[in-house]
Amino acid sequence: MSNPKPRACKTAAEIKVGDEFRQPYQITDVDVQKFAEISGDFNPAHFNEDYAKGTIFKNRIAHGMISVAKFSGIFGMDLPGLGAIWGAQSVKFMAPVQLNTPYTAVARAKDVAEKVVVFECWVEDAEGNKMLEGEGTLYPIPAKVKDGMDPAYLASLMA
């Protein structure tokens, strides 16, 4: 099985304030297990129903950083896409993310400069309530790098 290829490759000049990408997702028990194996965070709030019932959340919750990680997929695959480097991220957790519940990760271009784009980032539930919000600083592929690629080679890197 091969990995998916980026669906976009935008330079800073090709991104406009207000450009947005929305990624629907749900976090499953398998996702929580995989993230715990990578991060080492096996907090019972994520794994133990009986423990979670005694917390303010009343149910098991997903690791907040799983939702933050959804922006890595957006930035590396869709906006800006191929060649982008994620330089910084701020995040404020506002509400817990429940397992097996639909959410949408949203990245919207806020500021565009010659070499850098700042994105507003948030995760919302089906009613539009924000679970987290922050800002991501991205360095899209430089125009001279993209323009210097053979078109056939660039096309081979893309979906």
N, C-alpha and C positions, 0 to 999 in steps of 0.2 A: 504494500500500500504506500502510495506516495503522499507527501504532505500537500495541503492546499497551497495554491500560489496566490500572491497578492492580487487584488482586483483593481487596484489603482496605483498610480505613481505620480503624485502631484508635487510640484515645486511650490515654494512660498508664493511666487507670482501667480500660480494657478488656483490659489485658495483665496476666497473672499470672505470678509466678515459676514457671519450669519450662515456660512456653509455648515451643514450638520449631517451627522451620521447617527442612526439609531439601531441598536443591536438588541433584539429581544433574547431573553434567556431565562432559564430556570436552573437552580442549583439542586442537585440530587445528593442522596446519601453517598453515592460513589464519588462525586466531586469532593465532598467534605473529607472522605477517607483519603483520597489522593492528595488533597491540599495538606492534610495533617501529616502525611508521610513525607512530603517535601519540606514543610515548615517546622515540623516537630511539635505543633500545637494540638494536643489531644485534650484540651479543656473539656470537662464533662458537659458544659453548656452546649457543645456541638455534638455530643455522642450519647448522653445518658438521659433518657426521657424522664425518669424519676427525679433526677437531680434538676433538670430543666424546669419541671413543674414548680419547684420551689424558688425559682428566680423571678425577677420582674417580667421576664419575657413569657413565662408559662409554657413554653415549648422549646424544643431544640432550635437553635439558630445556626445559620451558616457563618463561617469566618468572614468578617467584613472585607478582608483583603482578596477574597475570591472575586467579589464584585469589582474591586479596584482593578484586578487583573484583566477584566473584560475590556478595559481601555487599551491594554497592550495589543489585543487583537484588532480593535478598531484602528489604532494608530499605525500598526505595522502592515495591515492588510487593506484598509479602505480609505482612511483619511488621516494623514496624507498617503499612506501606503508604502510601497517599495522604497527602500532607501532612507526612511524616516528614522530619526534617533530621538528617543524620549529623554529629555534633559532634566525635567523636574515635575513633581506632582504634589499638590496639596490636597488634603481630603479631610472632611468633617463628617463623621458618622452621625446620622440623625435618627435612624430607626433601624431595628433589626431586619435582616433579610431571612425570611422563612424558607424552609426546604420545600421543593416541589410547588412553588408559587411563581406565576409569571412576573417578570420585571423587564425593564428596558434600560440599557446603558446608553446615554446620550452624550455626544461630544459636539460642541458648536464653536466654530471659530469666533474668538472675541477680539483679538488683536493680531494683525498681520504686518510683519516687517520684512525687510529684505531677505533675512535668513532664518527667521524664527516665527512661529505661530503659537499664540496662547489660546488654548481651548477651555471653555467652560465645560465641566464634566459633572454629570449627575446620574443617579440611578433612581428611577421612579417605578411605582407599582401601577397596577391597572387603573387606579383612580387618579393617578398623577401625583401622589404623595411622594416626596423625596426621601429616599433611604440614606443617601449620601450625596455630597456635593464637593466640588473643589475646582482646581485649575491645573491643566497640564501644559507644559512647555515643550514644544516639538521643534526639531530641526529637520524639515523636509529635505528630500534629496536635493543637492545643489543643482541649479540649472545647467552649469557647465559639465557636471557629471552625467546628468540625464541626456543632454544634447550630444555628449561625446560617445554615447553608446550606439553601437550598430543597431538600427531599428529591428532587425531580425533577432538579435540577442535580447534586446529589451522585451520584445514580444514573447520570447521563450521563457522569460522569468515571470510573466503575468498569466493570470487565468484567462 
